[in-house]
């Protein structure tokens, strides 16, 4: 149980633990993909399908999340999803063959979809209840969880290569984290906004057609995750194949984007409180698009790294801010926006690959810059609410 007297800090730590949990759980099994590949004797294509299975499960969870949120509430749904993810990790260590592993990873994706929506609903409710920004730091905590999982994986494999030992130790740690934080989570969920779009009817129970503002949020999330995912997948190849960076410099593309994103998310809540979510998203996505486009036009290693830094800085607050805006529209909107974000992460890198194959990687990266610009355009169509309005 968290022994923190300030109720805001207690809830903030508990919700942050969920974000850390998800990053830690995901990075734990992804960090051991080489071992899974060897144990199951997988081809590269089978490994790619295994990675896609998690995304398919997350996208498939969309029609189930909103009813579950209404029935259980975000607190209970978060805890149940977290418990499921801890158990799934343990099961993954002893899967006997490839088809069973595919099924387990697909179920992992479903549980990730549930936890993703529920923990972001908790974060949005915290901001509304206490009139204080917090979501950007929560998303930075997710990245910290991924980093911690990589370090733990490195430490465990120093002593043993057994997946059962690694995943078993991790499962115990995750279960302890759930037990220690459950009392700090918020028990009440935020009520959906009723004035998101003039002339539209309030949301009804059950799945409903998305409002126009929800569609714009979903599009902003798609283009934002396309930008974020494509940079992780293609920045290294761009540095190596296009601007002829050395083998030592090429991996810095991912490091620059990720490092700048984590750093920006640490400070982004202060920026949100000062300038508002809408200005941060519009200006940030415009910076990302313009910075990357300029780097492509100029060419060279240093301009590329500067352009990548602009992408990390500019896109850092997009996902947290859009999640907050969607949560204020209710569980249906939040579930849809989360599912569209998953689609962007899955489809974006592949689309960039098709463009690069048909023309060149420069044009593929230009599409990434255009995607960031489209986030800015979509964001102007969203009615962003200040904390004082909710």
The 8 nearest C-alpha neighbors of each residue, nearest first, counted from 0:
[[1, 179, 180, 2, 182, 178, 181, 183],
 [0, 2, 3, 179, 180, 183, 9, 182],
 [3, 1, 0, 4, 9, 183, 5, 179],
 [2, 4, 9, 1, 5, 8, 6, 12],
 [3, 5, 6, 2, 9, 8, 7, 1],
 [4, 6, 8, 7, 3, 9, 10, 2],
 [7, 5, 9, 8, 4, 10, 3, 183],
 [8, 6, 10, 9, 5, 11, 129, 125],
 [9, 7, 11, 5, 10, 6, 12, 3],
 [10, 8, 6, 12, 3, 11, 7, 183],
 [9, 11, 183, 13, 7, 184, 12, 8],
 [12, 10, 8, 14, 9, 13, 7, 15],
 [11, 13, 15, 9, 10, 14, 8, 16],
 [12, 14, 180, 10, 16, 183, 15, 11],
 [15, 13, 17, 16, 11, 12, 10, 184],
 [16, 14, 12, 18, 137, 17, 13, 11],
 [15, 17, 19, 13, 14, 18, 20, 12],
 [18, 16, 20, 14, 15, 19, 21, 118],
 [19, 17, 141, 15, 21, 20, 16, 140],
 [18, 20, 144, 141, 16, 22, 140, 17],
 [21, 19, 17, 23, 18, 22, 16, 24],
 [22, 20, 24, 18, 23, 19, 25, 17],
 [21, 23, 145, 144, 141, 19, 25, 20],
 [24, 22, 144, 145, 148, 20, 26, 21],
 [23, 25, 21, 27, 22, 26, 20, 28],
 [26, 24, 22, 27, 23, 28, 21, 29],
 [25, 27, 29, 145, 23, 24, 28, 30],
 [28, 26, 24, 148, 30, 25, 29, 23],
 [27, 29, 31, 30, 26, 25, 32, 24],
 [30, 28, 26, 32, 31, 27, 25, 50],
 [29, 31, 28, 27, 26, 32, 149, 152],
 [32, 30, 28, 34, 29, 33, 35, 27],
 [31, 33, 35, 29, 34, 30, 36, 28],
 [34, 32, 36, 31, 35, 37, 30, 38],
 [35, 33, 37, 31, 36, 32, 38, 162],
 [36, 34, 32, 38, 37, 33, 39, 31],
 [37, 35, 41, 33, 34, 39, 40, 38],
 [36, 38, 40, 34, 35, 39, 33, 41],
 [37, 39, 35, 40, 36, 34, 41, 33],
 [38, 40, 36, 41, 37, 35, 96, 97],
 [41, 39, 37, 36, 38, 42, 35, 97],
 [42, 40, 36, 39, 45, 46, 43, 37],
 [41, 43, 45, 44, 46, 40, 36, 47],
 [44, 42, 46, 45, 47, 41, 36, 48],
 [43, 45, 47, 42, 46, 48, 41, 49],
 [46, 44, 48, 42, 47, 43, 41, 49],
 [45, 47, 49, 43, 44, 48, 42, 41],
 [48, 46, 44, 50, 49, 45, 43, 51],
 [47, 49, 51, 45, 46, 50, 52, 44],
 [48, 50, 46, 52, 47, 51, 101, 45],
 [51, 49, 47, 48, 52, 53, 46, 54],
 [50, 52, 48, 54, 49, 53, 55, 47],
 [53, 51, 105, 55, 49, 50, 54, 104],
 [52, 54, 108, 105, 56, 104, 51, 55],
 [53, 55, 57, 51, 56, 52, 108, 58],
 [54, 56, 52, 58, 53, 57, 59, 51],
 [57, 55, 108, 109, 105, 59, 53, 54],
 [56, 58, 108, 112, 109, 54, 60, 55],
 [57, 59, 338, 55, 60, 56, 61, 54],
 [60, 58, 56, 61, 57, 55, 109, 62],
 [59, 61, 109, 57, 63, 58, 112, 62],
 [60, 62, 59, 63, 64, 334, 58, 338],
 [63, 61, 60, 64, 65, 59, 206, 66],
 [64, 62, 60, 61, 66, 65, 67, 59],
 [65, 63, 67, 61, 66, 62, 113, 68],
 [64, 66, 330, 68, 331, 67, 63, 334],
 [67, 65, 69, 68, 64, 63, 70, 205],
 [66, 68, 70, 64, 65, 69, 71, 63],
 [69, 67, 72, 65, 71, 66, 70, 73],
 [70, 68, 66, 67, 72, 71, 65, 330],
 [69, 71, 67, 68, 72, 66, 65, 76],
 [72, 70, 68, 75, 67, 69, 76, 73],
 [73, 71, 68, 74, 69, 75, 70, 76],
 [72, 74, 117, 76, 68, 75, 77, 121],
 [75, 73, 77, 76, 72, 186, 184, 185],
 [76, 74, 78, 77, 73, 71, 72, 79],
 [75, 77, 73, 79, 78, 74, 71, 80],
 [78, 76, 114, 74, 80, 117, 75, 79],
 [77, 79, 81, 75, 80, 76, 82, 74],
 [80, 78, 82, 76, 81, 77, 75, 83],
 [81, 79, 83, 77, 110, 114, 82, 78],
 [82, 80, 78, 84, 83, 79, 77, 85],
 [83, 81, 79, 85, 80, 84, 78, 86],
 [82, 84, 80, 86, 81, 85, 87, 79],
 [85, 83, 87, 81, 82, 86, 80, 88],
 [84, 86, 82, 170, 88, 83, 87, 173],
 [85, 87, 89, 83, 88, 84, 90, 82],
 [88, 86, 90, 84, 89, 85, 83, 91],
 [87, 89, 91, 85, 86, 90, 166, 84],
 [88, 90, 86, 87, 91, 92, 166, 167],
 [91, 89, 87, 92, 88, 93, 86, 94],
 [90, 92, 88, 94, 89, 93, 87, 103],
 [91, 93, 163, 90, 162, 89, 94, 166],
 [92, 94, 91, 90, 95, 163, 89, 162],
 [95, 93, 91, 100, 96, 92, 99, 90],
 [96, 94, 93, 99, 97, 100, 39, 98],
 [97, 95, 99, 98, 94, 39, 100, 101],
 [96, 98, 100, 99, 101, 39, 95, 94],
 [99, 97, 101, 100, 96, 102, 103, 95],
 [100, 98, 102, 101, 97, 96, 103, 94],
 [99, 101, 97, 103, 102, 98, 94, 104],
 [102, 100, 98, 104, 99, 103, 49, 105],
 [101, 103, 105, 99, 100, 104, 106, 98],
 [104, 102, 100, 106, 105, 101, 107, 99],
 [103, 105, 107, 101, 53, 106, 102, 52],
 [104, 106, 56, 53, 52, 102, 108, 107],
 [107, 105, 109, 103, 108, 104, 56, 102],
 [106, 108, 104, 110, 105, 109, 111, 103],
 [109, 107, 53, 56, 57, 111, 105, 106],
 [108, 110, 56, 57, 106, 112, 60, 111],
 [111, 109, 113, 107, 80, 112, 108, 114],
 [110, 112, 108, 114, 109, 113, 115, 107],
 [113, 111, 57, 109, 115, 110, 114, 60],
 [112, 114, 110, 111, 115, 116, 64, 117],
 [115, 113, 117, 111, 77, 80, 116, 112],
 [114, 116, 112, 113, 118, 117, 111, 119],
 [115, 117, 119, 114, 113, 118, 334, 120],
 [118, 116, 73, 120, 114, 77, 119, 115],
 [117, 119, 121, 120, 115, 116, 114, 77],
 [118, 120, 122, 121, 116, 117, 123, 115],
 [121, 119, 117, 123, 118, 122, 326, 124],
 [122, 120, 118, 124, 119, 123, 125, 117],
 [123, 121, 119, 125, 120, 124, 134, 118],
 [122, 124, 323, 120, 126, 125, 121, 119],
 [123, 125, 121, 127, 189, 122, 126, 128],
 [126, 124, 122, 128, 123, 127, 129, 121],
 [127, 125, 131, 123, 130, 132, 124, 129],
 [126, 128, 130, 124, 125, 129, 389, 386],
 [129, 127, 125, 126, 130, 124, 131, 189],
 [128, 130, 131, 126, 127, 125, 7, 124],
 [131, 129, 127, 126, 386, 128, 132, 387],
 [130, 132, 126, 129, 133, 127, 386, 272],
 [133, 131, 268, 126, 134, 272, 130, 271],
 [132, 134, 136, 135, 268, 126, 131, 137],
 [135, 133, 137, 136, 319, 122, 132, 138],
 [136, 134, 264, 138, 137, 319, 268, 133],
 [135, 137, 139, 265, 138, 134, 264, 133],
 [138, 136, 140, 134, 15, 135, 139, 18],
 [137, 139, 141, 140, 135, 136, 134, 319],
 [140, 138, 136, 142, 261, 141, 137, 264],
 [141, 139, 143, 137, 138, 19, 142, 18],
 [140, 142, 19, 18, 22, 138, 144, 139],
 [143, 141, 145, 139, 140, 144, 22, 146],
 [142, 144, 140, 146, 141, 145, 147, 139],
 [145, 143, 19, 23, 22, 147, 141, 142],
 [146, 144, 22, 23, 26, 142, 148, 143],
 [145, 147, 143, 149, 144, 148, 142, 150],
 [148, 146, 144, 150, 149, 145, 143, 151],
 [149, 147, 23, 151, 145, 27, 150, 146],
 [148, 150, 152, 146, 147, 151, 153, 145],
 [149, 151, 153, 147, 148, 152, 154, 146],
 [152, 150, 154, 148, 153, 149, 155, 147],
 [153, 151, 149, 155, 150, 154, 148, 156],
 [154, 152, 150, 151, 156, 155, 149, 157],
 [153, 155, 151, 157, 152, 156, 150, 158],
 [156, 154, 152, 157, 158, 153, 151, 159],
 [155, 157, 159, 160, 158, 153, 154, 152],
 [156, 158, 154, 155, 159, 153, 160, 152],
 [159, 157, 156, 155, 160, 154, 161, 153],
 [160, 158, 156, 161, 157, 155, 164, 165],
 [159, 161, 156, 162, 158, 155, 157, 165],
 [162, 160, 163, 164, 159, 165, 156, 34],
 [161, 163, 165, 164, 92, 166, 160, 34],
 [164, 162, 92, 166, 161, 165, 167, 93],
 [163, 165, 167, 162, 161, 166, 168, 159],
 [166, 164, 162, 168, 167, 163, 155, 169],
 [167, 165, 169, 163, 168, 164, 89, 162],
 [166, 168, 164, 170, 169, 165, 163, 89],
 [169, 167, 171, 165, 170, 166, 164, 172],
 [168, 170, 166, 172, 167, 171, 173, 165],
 [171, 169, 173, 167, 85, 172, 168, 166],
 [170, 172, 174, 168, 169, 173, 175, 167],
 [171, 173, 169, 175, 170, 174, 176, 168],
 [174, 172, 176, 170, 175, 171, 169, 85],
 [173, 175, 177, 171, 176, 172, 170, 178],
 [174, 176, 178, 172, 173, 177, 179, 171],
 [175, 177, 173, 179, 174, 178, 180, 172],
 [178, 176, 174, 175, 180, 179, 181, 173],
 [179, 177, 175, 176, 180, 181, 174, 0],
 [178, 180, 0, 176, 177, 181, 175, 1],
 [179, 181, 13, 177, 183, 182, 178, 0],
 [180, 182, 183, 178, 184, 177, 179, 13],
 [183, 181, 180, 184, 0, 1, 179, 13],
 [184, 182, 10, 13, 9, 181, 180, 185],
 [185, 183, 10, 13, 182, 181, 74, 14],
 [186, 184, 187, 74, 10, 183, 121, 188],
 [185, 187, 74, 184, 188, 72, 73, 75],
 [188, 186, 185, 189, 72, 124, 74, 73],
 [189, 187, 124, 190, 72, 73, 186, 121],
 [188, 190, 124, 191, 187, 327, 127, 329],
 [189, 191, 188, 192, 329, 327, 328, 124],
 [192, 190, 329, 328, 327, 193, 189, 326],
 [193, 191, 328, 327, 194, 195, 190, 329],
 [192, 194, 201, 195, 191, 328, 202, 200],
 [195, 193, 196, 192, 197, 201, 199, 198],
 [194, 196, 193, 192, 197, 212, 382, 328],
 [195, 197, 194, 199, 198, 212, 211, 210],
 [198, 196, 199, 194, 195, 200, 193, 211],
 [199, 197, 196, 200, 194, 195, 201, 193],
 [200, 198, 197, 196, 201, 210, 194, 195],
 [199, 201, 202, 198, 193, 203, 196, 197],
 [202, 200, 193, 203, 199, 194, 192, 191],
 [201, 203, 200, 204, 207, 193, 191, 329],
 [204, 202, 205, 201, 207, 206, 200, 331],
 [203, 205, 206, 202, 207, 66, 69, 331],
 [206, 204, 207, 203, 66, 65, 331, 202],
 [205, 207, 331, 204, 208, 65, 62, 66],
 [208, 206, 209, 205, 203, 202, 331, 204],
 [207, 209, 210, 206, 331, 202, 211, 332],
 [210, 208, 213, 207, 214, 211, 332, 331],
 [209, 211, 213, 212, 214, 208, 196, 199],
 [212, 210, 214, 213, 215, 209, 196, 216],
 [211, 213, 215, 214, 210, 381, 216, 196],
 [214, 212, 216, 210, 211, 215, 209, 332],
 [213, 215, 217, 211, 216, 212, 218, 210],
 [216, 214, 218, 212, 217, 213, 377, 219],
 [217, 215, 213, 219, 214, 218, 220, 212],
 [216, 218, 336, 214, 220, 215, 219, 339],
 [217, 219, 221, 215, 220, 216, 214, 222],
 [218, 220, 374, 216, 222, 217, 377, 221],
 [219, 221, 223, 217, 340, 218, 222, 224],
 [222, 220, 343, 340, 218, 224, 223, 219],
 [221, 223, 225, 370, 219, 224, 220, 374],
 [224, 222, 220, 226, 221, 225, 219, 374],
 [223, 225, 227, 343, 226, 344, 221, 222],
 [226, 224, 347, 343, 222, 228, 223, 344],
 [227, 225, 223, 224, 367, 229, 228, 371],
 [226, 228, 224, 230, 225, 229, 223, 231],
 [229, 227, 231, 225, 344, 230, 226, 224],
 [228, 230, 348, 232, 226, 231, 227, 233],
 [231, 229, 234, 233, 228, 232, 227, 226],
 [230, 232, 228, 229, 253, 233, 234, 227],
 [231, 233, 229, 230, 234, 228, 348, 235],
 [232, 234, 236, 230, 235, 229, 231, 237],
 [235, 233, 237, 230, 252, 236, 231, 232],
 [234, 236, 249, 238, 250, 237, 252, 233],
 [237, 235, 239, 233, 238, 234, 240, 249],
 [238, 236, 234, 241, 235, 240, 239, 233],
 [237, 239, 235, 242, 244, 249, 236, 241],
 [240, 238, 244, 243, 236, 237, 249, 241],
 [239, 241, 237, 243, 236, 238, 242, 244],
 [240, 242, 237, 243, 238, 239, 360, 361],
 [241, 243, 238, 299, 244, 300, 240, 239],
 [244, 242, 239, 240, 241, 238, 245, 300],
 [243, 245, 239, 238, 249, 242, 248, 300],
 [246, 244, 248, 247, 249, 243, 239, 238],
 [245, 247, 249, 248, 244, 239, 250, 243],
 [246, 248, 245, 249, 250, 251, 244, 239],
 [249, 247, 245, 251, 246, 250, 244, 252],
 [248, 250, 235, 238, 251, 246, 239, 244],
 [251, 249, 252, 235, 248, 253, 247, 254],
 [252, 250, 254, 249, 248, 253, 255, 235],
 [251, 253, 234, 250, 255, 254, 235, 249],
 [254, 252, 256, 251, 255, 231, 257, 250],
 [253, 255, 251, 257, 252, 256, 258, 250],
 [256, 254, 258, 252, 253, 257, 308, 251],
 [255, 257, 311, 253, 259, 308, 254, 307],
 [258, 256, 260, 254, 259, 255, 253, 261],
 [257, 259, 255, 261, 260, 254, 256, 262],
 [258, 260, 262, 311, 256, 257, 312, 261],
 [261, 259, 311, 315, 257, 263, 258, 312],
 [262, 260, 264, 139, 258, 263, 259, 257],
 [263, 261, 259, 265, 260, 264, 258, 266],
 [262, 264, 260, 266, 265, 261, 267, 312],
 [265, 263, 267, 135, 261, 266, 262, 139],
 [264, 266, 136, 262, 263, 267, 139, 261],
 [265, 267, 264, 263, 268, 269, 270, 262],
 [266, 268, 264, 270, 269, 263, 265, 135],
 [269, 267, 271, 132, 270, 135, 266, 133],
 [270, 268, 272, 267, 271, 266, 273, 132],
 [271, 269, 267, 273, 268, 272, 274, 266],
 [270, 272, 275, 268, 276, 269, 273, 274],
 [273, 271, 269, 270, 275, 274, 268, 132],
 [272, 274, 270, 271, 275, 269, 268, 276],
 [273, 275, 271, 270, 272, 278, 279, 276],
 [276, 274, 271, 277, 272, 278, 273, 279],
 [275, 277, 279, 271, 278, 320, 280, 383],
 [278, 276, 280, 279, 383, 275, 281, 378],
 [277, 279, 281, 280, 276, 275, 282, 274],
 [278, 280, 276, 282, 277, 283, 281, 275],
 [281, 279, 283, 277, 317, 278, 282, 284],
 [282, 280, 375, 278, 284, 283, 279, 378],
 [281, 283, 285, 279, 280, 284, 278, 286],
 [313, 284, 282, 286, 280, 285, 281, 279],
 [283, 285, 287, 313, 371, 286, 375, 281],
 [286, 284, 282, 288, 283, 287, 372, 375],
 [285, 287, 283, 289, 284, 288, 313, 290],
 [288, 286, 310, 313, 284, 309, 290, 285],
 [289, 287, 368, 371, 372, 285, 291, 286],
 [288, 290, 292, 286, 291, 287, 285, 293],
 [291, 289, 306, 293, 287, 309, 292, 288],
 [290, 292, 306, 294, 288, 293, 289, 368],
 [293, 291, 289, 295, 294, 290, 368, 288],
 [294, 292, 296, 290, 295, 291, 289, 297],
 [293, 295, 302, 291, 303, 297, 306, 292],
 [296, 294, 292, 298, 293, 297, 291, 361],
 [295, 297, 293, 294, 298, 292, 291, 361],
 [296, 298, 294, 295, 293, 299, 302, 303],
 [299, 297, 295, 296, 294, 302, 303, 242],
 [300, 298, 242, 302, 301, 303, 297, 294],
 [299, 301, 303, 302, 242, 244, 304, 238],
 [300, 302, 304, 303, 299, 305, 298, 306],
 [303, 301, 294, 305, 304, 300, 299, 306],
 [302, 304, 306, 294, 300, 301, 305, 307],
 [303, 305, 307, 301, 306, 302, 308, 300],
 [306, 304, 302, 308, 303, 307, 301, 309],
 [305, 307, 291, 290, 303, 309, 294, 308],
 [306, 308, 304, 310, 309, 305, 256, 303],
 [307, 309, 305, 311, 310, 306, 256, 255],
 [310, 308, 306, 287, 312, 307, 311, 290],
 [309, 311, 287, 307, 313, 308, 312, 314],
 [312, 310, 256, 260, 308, 259, 309, 314],
 [313, 311, 309, 260, 310, 315, 259, 314],
 [283, 312, 314, 287, 310, 284, 286, 311],
 [313, 315, 317, 311, 316, 284, 312, 310],
 [316, 314, 260, 312, 313, 264, 317, 311],
 [315, 317, 319, 314, 318, 320, 135, 267],
 [318, 316, 314, 280, 320, 319, 315, 321],
 [317, 319, 321, 320, 316, 322, 220, 315],
 [320, 318, 322, 135, 316, 134, 321, 317],
 [321, 319, 323, 317, 322, 318, 276, 316],
 [322, 320, 324, 318, 323, 319, 325, 317],
 [321, 323, 325, 319, 320, 324, 326, 318],
 [324, 322, 123, 320, 326, 321, 325, 319],
 [323, 325, 321, 327, 322, 326, 320, 383],
 [326, 324, 333, 322, 328, 327, 323, 332],
 [327, 325, 333, 323, 329, 328, 324, 120],
 [326, 328, 191, 325, 324, 329, 192, 323],
 [327, 329, 191, 192, 325, 326, 332, 324],
 [328, 330, 191, 326, 327, 332, 331, 333],
 [331, 329, 65, 333, 332, 334, 326, 68],
 [332, 330, 65, 334, 333, 329, 335, 206],
 [333, 331, 335, 330, 334, 325, 329, 328],
 [332, 334, 325, 330, 326, 336, 335, 331],
 [333, 335, 337, 331, 332, 336, 61, 330],
 [336, 334, 338, 332, 337, 333, 339, 331],
 [335, 337, 217, 339, 333, 338, 334, 332],
 [336, 338, 340, 334, 335, 339, 333, 341],
 [339, 337, 341, 335, 58, 340, 336, 61],
 [340, 338, 342, 336, 341, 337, 221, 217],
 [339, 341, 221, 337, 343, 220, 338, 342],
 [340, 342, 338, 344, 339, 343, 345, 58],
 [343, 341, 339, 345, 340, 344, 346, 338],
 [344, 342, 221, 225, 340, 224, 347, 346],
 [343, 345, 341, 224, 228, 342, 225, 347],
 [346, 344, 342, 343, 347, 341, 54, 348],
 [345, 347, 343, 349, 342, 344, 348, 350],
 [346, 348, 225, 350, 343, 349, 344, 345],
 [349, 347, 229, 351, 350, 346, 352, 228],
 [348, 350, 352, 346, 351, 347, 353, 345],
 [351, 349, 353, 347, 352, 348, 346, 354],
 [350, 352, 363, 354, 348, 349, 353, 355],
 [351, 353, 349, 355, 350, 354, 356, 348],
 [354, 352, 356, 350, 355, 351, 357, 349],
 [355, 353, 351, 357, 363, 352, 356, 358],
 [354, 356, 359, 360, 363, 352, 358, 353],
 [357, 355, 353, 354, 358, 352, 359, 360],
 [358, 356, 354, 355, 353, 359, 352, 360],
 [357, 359, 355, 356, 354, 362, 360, 363],
 [360, 358, 355, 361, 362, 356, 363, 357],
 [359, 361, 355, 363, 362, 364, 237, 358],
 [362, 360, 364, 359, 363, 365, 295, 355],
 [363, 361, 365, 360, 364, 359, 366, 355],
 [362, 364, 360, 355, 351, 366, 354, 365],
 [363, 365, 367, 361, 366, 362, 360, 368],
 [366, 364, 362, 368, 367, 363, 361, 369],
 [365, 367, 369, 363, 364, 368, 370, 362],
 [368, 366, 364, 370, 365, 226, 369, 371],
 [369, 367, 288, 365, 371, 366, 370, 291],
 [370, 368, 366, 372, 367, 371, 288, 365],
 [371, 369, 367, 373, 222, 372, 368, 366],
 [370, 372, 288, 374, 368, 284, 369, 373],
 [371, 373, 369, 288, 375, 370, 374, 285],
 [372, 374, 376, 370, 375, 371, 377, 369],
 [375, 373, 219, 377, 371, 372, 376, 222],
 [374, 376, 281, 378, 372, 373, 284, 377],
 [375, 377, 373, 374, 378, 379, 372, 380],
 [378, 376, 374, 379, 380, 219, 375, 215],
 [377, 379, 375, 380, 381, 376, 374, 281],
 [378, 380, 377, 376, 381, 375, 281, 277],
 [381, 379, 378, 377, 215, 382, 212, 376],
 [382, 380, 378, 379, 212, 383, 215, 216],
 [383, 381, 384, 380, 195, 212, 379, 277],
 [384, 382, 277, 381, 276, 385, 324, 275],
 [385, 383, 388, 382, 386, 389, 324, 276],
 [384, 386, 387, 388, 275, 383, 389, 276],
 [387, 385, 388, 130, 389, 127, 384, 131],
 [386, 388, 385, 389, 130, 384, 127, 131],
 [389, 387, 386, 385, 384, 127, 130, 383],
 [388, 386, 387, 127, 385, 384, 192, 130]]
